[in-house]
């Protein structure tokens, strides 16, 4: 099929505007949009808790810090470990780009454990509150990936394929938009509706882990594997390997949550 029959990615400047040495980029702006949207929705759900606005602000701020630090460290360790061994200072060269969701998730988990102690609540309760907010940031981040013309998909001849700059002349899956749809829009809708009614403690967080893991695992079949890693046996990518523990942990947490809830309910009924 002729190359002209496919969509060609427009020439989008990754920099929105510059003021002196300071440049505002689309990717950074998407992170900010995701954080603001998550904060607004968290304010809406604050009445379901006994937390103060100050506690909520601290919770979201440190979660955001966890995303940034964990995302960078995770990217270096999961995807560029060889480069890190050759040059440990590569970890601090954040201007070269590189963030990992799975690393960001671990960073958020650390932040939530710390905040749970400060707020005198449990990690699972605080995780259930935060989980429905996360897909907003994920979706915004994937739009940022698309605008940056990075993390493109594998070659294909589907009608909606796009020819990305710096990705050769072959049309590719717009896998960033697939991830935006599944990990952002659909996962948000599922979690928001599911959490609208009281659920066993840990169930909402478990559903997030399970849902994201399944969606990301699926999209990885359309996303171009990392060049420095390639594919593992059975055609699995690094992202898919990292999703497997998420799926297992999410399913296990949901099963535990409902069993624990059922057991606690039976004990309460026996006391009556």
Beta strands, then each sheet from edge to edge (+ up, - down):
strand 1: 7-8
strand 2: 15-19
strand 3: 22-25
strand 4: 162-163
sheet 1: 1+ 4+
sheet 2: 2+ 3-
end
